[in-house]
Amino acid sequence: MKVFSNMSLLVLMLGTMAVPASAQDQTPAASDATATQQQSRAQQLMGAIAPKLADLTDDVLYADIWERPQLSKRDRSLVTVAALIALNRPDQLRSHLNLARQNGVTEEELVETITHMAFYSGWPNAVSAVAVAKDVFKR
């Protein structure tokens, strides 16, 4: 677990509140269009309602945890997909199946993971995951 110093936490919290000087000079319509193009997926999905959760998703989960060298991104994707199947989280599974493919996991490996997880997390969870995979893979 990463331990942050008080200064690191302060920078993390305040850093998300800073507005770049170039954004201050733009008209509202132009700045809205630019902000939408530059927003992460977390910011797009939840930034308006839960900005801190979106920031933590970007800054801690994806910029820190997913970048740690002890596991490859491919391995992290497999672990994450398995956990999402076990927890029956279809909304998050959808995006992580796509991310897993980007990280080098094949569709066949993902289907095998779903099949394997049926015996550890329950048949209904695996069947739900198959429905998500079918949609994601467009089969």
C-alpha positions as CSV (number, residue, x, y, z in Angstrom):
1,M,0.0,0.0,0.0
2,K,1.4,3.4,-0.9
3,V,1.8,5.9,1.9
4,F,1.4,9.5,1.0
5,S,3.1,12.3,3.0
6,N,0.9,15.2,4.1
7,M,2.5,17.3,1.4
8,S,1.8,14.7,-1.3
9,L,-1.8,14.5,-0.3
10,L,-2.1,18.3,-0.3
11,V,-0.6,18.5,-3.8
12,L,-2.8,15.6,-4.9
13,M,-5.9,17.3,-3.6
14,L,-5.0,20.9,-4.7
15,G,-3.6,19.8,-8.0
16,T,-7.0,18.8,-9.3
17,M,-8.4,22.2,-8.6
18,A,-5.9,24.2,-10.6
19,V,-7.1,25.8,-13.8
20,P,-4.6,26.2,-16.6
21,A,-4.0,29.8,-17.7
22,S,-4.9,28.9,-21.3
23,A,-8.3,27.7,-20.2
24,Q,-9.0,31.0,-18.4
25,D,-8.6,32.9,-21.7
26,Q,-11.0,30.8,-23.7
27,T,-14.7,31.5,-24.3
28,P,-17.0,29.2,-22.3
29,A,-18.1,27.2,-25.4
30,A,-14.5,26.7,-26.5
31,S,-13.2,25.7,-23.0
32,D,-16.1,23.2,-22.6
33,A,-15.2,21.6,-26.0
34,T,-11.5,21.5,-25.1
35,A,-12.2,20.1,-21.6
36,T,-14.4,17.3,-23.0
37,Q,-11.7,16.3,-25.4
38,Q,-9.1,16.2,-22.7
39,Q,-11.1,14.4,-20.1
40,S,-10.2,10.9,-19.0
41,R,-12.9,8.2,-19.2
42,A,-13.3,8.5,-15.4
43,Q,-13.9,12.2,-15.7
44,Q,-16.4,11.6,-18.5
45,L,-18.3,9.0,-16.5
46,M,-18.3,10.4,-13.0
47,G,-16.4,13.7,-12.9
48,A,-19.5,15.9,-12.8
49,I,-21.1,14.1,-9.9
50,A,-18.1,12.6,-8.1
51,P,-15.0,14.6,-9.1
52,K,-12.8,13.3,-6.3
53,L,-13.6,9.7,-7.1
54,A,-12.8,10.4,-10.8
55,D,-9.5,12.1,-9.8
56,L,-8.5,9.1,-7.5
57,T,-9.4,6.8,-10.3
58,D,-7.1,8.7,-12.7
59,D,-4.3,9.6,-10.3
60,V,-4.1,6.6,-7.9
61,L,-5.7,3.6,-9.7
62,Y,-4.5,4.1,-13.3
63,A,-1.5,6.4,-12.8
64,D,0.0,4.5,-9.8
65,I,-1.4,1.0,-9.3
66,W,-1.7,0.0,-12.9
67,E,1.8,1.3,-13.6
68,R,3.6,-0.7,-10.9
69,P,6.1,-3.0,-12.5
70,Q,5.5,-6.1,-10.3
71,L,2.7,-7.2,-12.6
72,S,2.3,-6.6,-16.3
73,K,-0.7,-4.7,-17.5
74,R,-1.8,-8.0,-19.2
75,D,-1.7,-9.8,-15.9
76,R,-3.4,-6.9,-14.1
77,S,-6.2,-7.1,-16.7
78,L,-6.7,-10.8,-16.1
79,V,-6.8,-10.4,-12.4
80,T,-9.2,-7.5,-12.7
81,V,-11.5,-9.3,-15.1
82,A,-11.6,-12.3,-12.8
83,A,-12.4,-10.1,-9.8
84,L,-15.2,-8.4,-11.7
85,I,-16.7,-11.7,-12.8
86,A,-16.5,-12.9,-9.2
87,L,-18.2,-9.8,-7.9
88,N,-20.8,-9.8,-10.7
89,R,-20.0,-6.2,-11.9
90,P,-21.1,-6.2,-15.5
91,D,-20.8,-2.4,-16.1
92,Q,-17.1,-2.4,-15.1
93,L,-16.5,-5.8,-16.7
94,R,-17.5,-4.3,-20.1
95,S,-14.8,-1.7,-20.1
96,H,-12.2,-4.1,-18.6
97,L,-12.8,-6.7,-21.3
98,N,-11.9,-4.0,-23.8
99,L,-8.9,-2.9,-21.7
100,A,-7.7,-6.5,-21.4
101,R,-7.8,-6.9,-25.2
102,Q,-5.7,-3.7,-25.5
103,N,-3.3,-5.1,-23.0
104,G,-2.8,-8.3,-25.1
105,V,-5.3,-10.7,-23.6
106,T,-7.1,-12.6,-26.4
107,E,-10.8,-13.1,-26.6
108,E,-10.3,-16.8,-26.3
109,E,-8.3,-16.3,-23.0
110,L,-11.0,-14.0,-21.7
111,V,-13.7,-16.6,-22.4
112,E,-11.6,-19.3,-20.8
113,T,-11.2,-17.0,-17.7
114,I,-15.0,-16.7,-17.6
115,T,-15.4,-20.5,-17.8
116,H,-12.8,-21.1,-15.1
117,M,-14.4,-18.5,-12.8
118,A,-17.7,-20.3,-13.0
119,F,-16.2,-22.9,-10.7
120,Y,-14.9,-20.4,-8.2
121,S,-17.4,-17.5,-8.3
122,G,-20.6,-19.3,-9.3
123,W,-22.4,-20.2,-12.5
124,P,-24.7,-17.2,-12.6
125,N,-21.8,-14.8,-12.4
126,A,-20.1,-16.6,-15.3
127,V,-23.3,-16.7,-17.4
128,S,-23.7,-12.9,-16.8
129,A,-20.1,-12.4,-17.8
130,V,-20.6,-14.4,-21.0
131,A,-23.5,-12.0,-22.0
132,V,-21.2,-9.0,-21.5
133,A,-18.4,-10.7,-23.4
134,K,-20.8,-11.5,-26.3
135,D,-21.8,-7.9,-26.5
136,V,-18.2,-6.6,-26.2
137,F,-16.8,-9.1,-28.7
138,K,-19.9,-8.6,-31.1
139,R,-20.3,-12.3,-31.5
